[in-house]
Amino acid sequence: MNTSTDQNKSEKVGLALSGGGIRAVAHLGVIQALTEYGIKFSHISGTSAGAIAAAFFAEGYAPKEILQMIKDTSLLRLLRPSLGHAGLISILKARYLIKKYIPHNSFQKLKISVTITAVDLGEGKLVYFTDGELDMAVLASCCLPGIFKPIIIDHHMYVDGGILNNLPVEPLIGICDLIIGSSCNHLPTVTEIKSFGSLIDRAAMILINSTLNTHKILCDVVIEPHWLGGYGIFDTNAAEEIYMIGYEEGLKTIKGNEKLKTYCAK
């Protein structure tokens, strides 16, 4: 009998999910690996695309189901900007898809406690949503500034939480006995950049990663597949491949991390 597992059954496990566009599909693979080994989460925090993964998994959907939803509904394609002469576009067109799969639209009715991170653009501060309309909080967290119009909630303008915190560990501190961070923006070394979009994406990831270590050191375990930063944030055709990269990294971490093993049922 694994006595360590028995001792940990009453302990709370938290999961922090970074943003990263389609790269956040890796979180689903990571969750698949962790749940296969019997790890259960009491709290999940997420930012940007990580907020989507957090909300859908907390509703009770299996990681593979969420992956299929993304492929079937083109959910992340709806978040893809297509700038025209009008400039900023609205992200609200994705609202109906979230409500389709989570019709109660409530933080309180989710099966796992969830915190969604966004930035209050007017006050210039980070905000953690734990109540209110779930879909609006998720969209606020995904609202890339300069591309999408800010989401208005209670007369406040909100944009992507990854601007100030792309691995929202803080809401889990003091609540969870074990905190797992899943980050999906590790950058490969490159010798050339072939497009303006790739240039902007890489510059943004360098900026985000510059503060990532501050949050990673607050985690007990960090799962970070290498080279995912080589995928564009809107590279939706790579969803299946990215999922498997996350899954394999999750399995690798479980097998190589003694502390994490004590929480496994296998």
PLY file of the C-alpha trace (Angstrom):
ply
format ascii 1.0
element vertex 266
property float x
property float y
property float z
element edge 265
property int vertex1
property int vertex2
end_header
0.00 0.00 0.00
1.21 3.50 -0.80
0.96 5.10 2.65
2.09 8.47 1.32
-0.94 8.56 -0.97
-3.24 7.74 1.95
-1.73 10.55 3.99
-2.26 13.02 1.18
-5.88 12.17 0.38
-7.20 15.04 2.52
-4.64 17.53 1.28
-5.50 20.15 -1.31
-3.77 20.33 -4.67
-3.77 23.54 -6.70
-2.99 23.98 -10.39
-1.88 27.25 -12.01
-2.24 27.49 -15.80
-0.39 30.05 -17.89
-1.62 31.83 -20.97
-0.19 31.18 -24.42
-2.94 30.96 -27.04
-3.11 27.55 -28.71
-0.02 26.54 -26.73
-2.31 26.33 -23.70
-3.69 23.09 -25.17
-0.54 21.62 -23.59
-2.24 22.19 -20.21
-4.88 19.68 -21.23
-2.21 17.08 -21.91
-0.57 17.85 -18.56
-3.92 17.50 -16.77
-4.55 14.21 -18.59
-1.25 12.81 -17.30
-1.82 14.02 -13.74
-5.38 12.72 -13.51
-4.37 9.35 -14.96
-2.10 9.01 -11.95
-4.93 9.82 -9.57
-4.08 13.43 -8.77
-7.20 15.48 -8.00
-7.36 19.25 -7.85
-9.19 21.34 -5.28
-8.34 24.70 -6.87
-7.30 25.89 -10.34
-6.18 29.36 -11.37
-5.75 30.37 -14.98
-4.94 33.30 -17.17
-5.76 33.97 -20.83
-6.11 30.65 -22.71
-5.25 28.91 -19.46
-8.47 30.37 -18.07
-10.43 28.54 -20.78
-8.79 25.23 -19.85
-9.40 25.92 -16.15
-13.11 26.70 -16.58
-13.91 23.75 -18.84
-12.00 21.21 -16.76
-13.54 22.55 -13.53
-16.97 22.06 -15.10
-16.22 18.36 -15.34
-15.08 17.89 -18.95
-12.19 15.49 -19.47
-9.05 16.92 -21.13
-9.63 14.92 -24.32
-13.23 16.18 -24.47
-12.02 19.77 -24.20
-9.49 19.17 -26.96
-12.25 17.81 -29.17
-14.47 20.81 -28.38
-11.68 23.13 -29.43
-11.27 21.25 -32.70
-15.00 20.89 -33.39
-16.09 24.42 -32.52
-12.92 26.27 -33.51
-13.14 28.02 -30.13
-9.62 29.36 -30.29
-10.13 30.38 -33.91
-12.87 32.70 -32.67
-10.24 34.33 -30.49
-7.99 34.85 -33.49
-7.79 38.51 -34.54
-8.71 39.52 -38.08
-8.04 43.23 -38.08
-9.83 45.30 -40.65
-10.19 49.00 -41.21
-12.10 49.36 -37.96
-9.08 48.41 -35.86
-9.98 46.81 -32.56
-12.50 43.97 -32.76
-14.78 42.46 -30.16
-13.99 39.17 -28.43
-17.60 38.85 -27.29
-18.44 36.66 -30.30
-16.89 33.76 -28.36
-19.26 34.23 -25.44
-21.98 31.94 -26.78
-19.58 29.00 -27.05
-18.59 29.22 -23.40
-22.23 29.39 -22.34
-23.06 26.49 -24.65
-20.81 24.14 -22.70
-21.14 25.79 -19.28
-24.78 26.93 -19.35
-25.03 27.81 -15.65
-22.27 30.40 -16.25
-21.38 30.46 -12.56
-18.10 30.14 -10.64
-19.97 28.69 -7.68
-21.48 25.80 -9.66
-18.17 24.54 -11.04
-16.97 21.22 -9.62
-13.54 22.68 -8.75
-12.85 26.14 -7.33
-11.53 28.42 -10.07
-9.79 31.80 -10.09
-9.55 33.75 -13.36
-6.88 36.43 -13.79
-7.35 39.65 -15.74
-5.95 43.17 -15.74
-8.03 46.22 -14.88
-6.84 48.50 -17.67
-8.18 51.68 -16.12
-6.63 51.14 -12.69
-3.56 49.33 -14.01
-3.77 46.42 -11.62
-4.20 42.66 -11.56
-7.64 41.32 -10.64
-8.65 37.82 -9.59
-12.22 36.81 -10.47
-13.86 34.15 -8.28
-17.51 35.09 -8.75
-19.84 36.84 -11.18
-20.45 35.78 -14.80
-17.91 33.12 -15.67
-17.93 33.73 -19.42
-17.17 37.44 -19.06
-14.30 36.76 -16.68
-12.80 34.19 -19.08
-13.12 36.53 -22.06
-11.62 39.41 -20.06
-8.64 37.18 -19.26
-8.20 36.35 -22.97
-8.60 39.92 -24.23
-5.31 40.74 -25.94
-4.75 44.52 -25.66
-4.27 46.37 -28.90
-6.19 43.69 -30.80
-9.47 43.19 -28.94
-11.72 45.77 -27.37
-11.48 45.61 -23.57
-14.20 43.67 -21.80
-16.40 45.88 -19.65
-17.48 44.44 -16.30
-19.17 46.75 -13.76
-17.90 49.81 -15.63
-14.28 48.61 -15.51
-12.18 47.79 -18.59
-10.39 44.43 -18.49
-7.71 42.86 -20.69
-5.48 39.79 -20.77
-4.25 38.77 -17.31
-0.98 37.51 -18.76
0.25 41.08 -19.08
0.99 41.24 -15.36
0.94 37.60 -14.31
1.22 34.77 -16.81
1.40 32.05 -14.14
-1.18 32.99 -11.48
0.12 31.02 -8.51
-0.73 33.59 -5.83
-4.44 32.70 -5.44
-3.38 29.16 -4.48
-0.88 30.11 -1.77
-2.10 29.46 1.75
-5.00 27.38 0.42
-3.29 24.42 -1.23
-0.82 21.96 0.25
0.73 21.26 -3.15
0.90 23.80 -5.99
1.59 22.65 -9.55
2.40 25.23 -12.20
1.89 24.45 -15.87
3.67 26.87 -18.21
3.56 26.61 -21.99
5.76 29.41 -23.33
9.31 28.07 -23.16
11.19 29.71 -26.04
13.59 27.96 -28.40
16.69 29.67 -29.70
16.16 31.04 -33.21
18.46 32.52 -35.84
15.82 34.25 -37.95
12.24 35.48 -37.73
10.27 35.27 -40.97
7.14 37.31 -40.32
5.94 40.39 -38.48
3.47 38.26 -36.52
6.27 35.97 -35.35
8.31 39.00 -34.33
5.49 40.42 -32.19
4.70 37.01 -30.69
8.31 36.35 -29.73
8.80 39.83 -28.28
5.67 39.37 -26.16
6.84 35.97 -24.93
10.27 37.32 -24.01
8.61 40.05 -21.95
6.23 37.61 -20.25
9.00 35.10 -19.53
11.17 37.80 -17.97
8.97 37.74 -14.87
7.99 34.07 -15.01
10.64 32.86 -12.57
9.14 35.04 -9.86
5.99 32.94 -10.07
7.62 29.59 -10.79
9.55 29.63 -7.51
6.22 29.83 -5.66
5.22 26.42 -7.09
6.11 23.09 -5.55
6.22 21.52 -9.02
6.56 23.22 -12.41
5.70 21.42 -15.64
7.06 23.28 -18.64
7.47 21.48 -21.96
10.42 22.87 -23.86
10.15 24.49 -27.27
6.42 25.22 -27.16
7.34 28.86 -27.70
8.20 27.81 -31.24
4.48 27.45 -31.99
2.50 30.58 -32.81
-0.27 31.47 -30.37
-2.85 31.02 -33.15
-1.36 27.87 -34.70
-4.61 25.93 -34.24
-3.63 23.17 -36.68
-1.01 22.02 -34.16
-3.52 21.45 -31.31
-3.22 17.64 -31.27
0.57 17.77 -31.39
0.74 20.35 -28.60
-1.63 18.27 -26.47
0.68 15.26 -26.74
3.73 17.35 -25.89
2.00 18.45 -22.68
0.92 14.89 -21.92
4.41 13.47 -22.34
5.96 16.22 -20.23
3.38 15.57 -17.53
4.26 11.87 -17.44
7.96 12.69 -17.39
7.52 15.06 -14.45
5.45 12.57 -12.46
8.07 9.87 -12.88
10.93 12.18 -11.98
9.48 14.17 -9.08
9.40 12.37 -5.74
7.15 14.93 -4.06
4.58 14.68 -6.82
4.65 10.89 -6.63
3.33 10.98 -3.07
0.09 12.45 -4.39
-0.38 9.77 -7.04
-2.78 6.89 -6.65
-0.82 4.66 -9.06
0 1
1 2
2 3
3 4
4 5
5 6
6 7
7 8
8 9
9 10
10 11
11 12
12 13
13 14
14 15
15 16
16 17
17 18
18 19
19 20
20 21
21 22
22 23
23 24
24 25
25 26
26 27
27 28
28 29
29 30
30 31
31 32
32 33
33 34
34 35
35 36
36 37
37 38
38 39
39 40
40 41
41 42
42 43
43 44
44 45
45 46
46 47
47 48
48 49
49 50
50 51
51 52
52 53
53 54
54 55
55 56
56 57
57 58
58 59
59 60
60 61
61 62
62 63
63 64
64 65
65 66
66 67
67 68
68 69
69 70
70 71
71 72
72 73
73 74
74 75
75 76
76 77
77 78
78 79
79 80
80 81
81 82
82 83
83 84
84 85
85 86
86 87
87 88
88 89
89 90
90 91
91 92
92 93
93 94
94 95
95 96
96 97
97 98
98 99
99 100
100 101
101 102
102 103
103 104
104 105
105 106
106 107
107 108
108 109
109 110
110 111
111 112
112 113
113 114
114 115
115 116
116 117
117 118
118 119
119 120
120 121
121 122
122 123
123 124
124 125
125 126
126 127
127 128
128 129
129 130
130 131
131 132
132 133
133 134
134 135
135 136
136 137
137 138
138 139
139 140
140 141
141 142
142 143
143 144
144 145
145 146
146 147
147 148
148 149
149 150
150 151
151 152
152 153
153 154
154 155
155 156
156 157
157 158
158 159
159 160
160 161
161 162
162 163
163 164
164 165
165 166
166 167
167 168
168 169
169 170
170 171
171 172
172 173
173 174
174 175
175 176
176 177
177 178
178 179
179 180
180 181
181 182
182 183
183 184
184 185
185 186
186 187
187 188
188 189
189 190
190 191
191 192
192 193
193 194
194 195
195 196
196 197
197 198
198 199
199 200
200 201
201 202
202 203
203 204
204 205
205 206
206 207
207 208
208 209
209 210
210 211
211 212
212 213
213 214
214 215
215 216
216 217
217 218
218 219
219 220
220 221
221 222
222 223
223 224
224 225
225 226
226 227
227 228
228 229
229 230
230 231
231 232
232 233
233 234
234 235
235 236
236 237
237 238
238 239
239 240
240 241
241 242
242 243
243 244
244 245
245 246
246 247
247 248
248 249
249 250
250 251
251 252
252 253
253 254
254 255
255 256
256 257
257 258
258 259
259 260
260 261
261 262
262 263
263 264
264 265
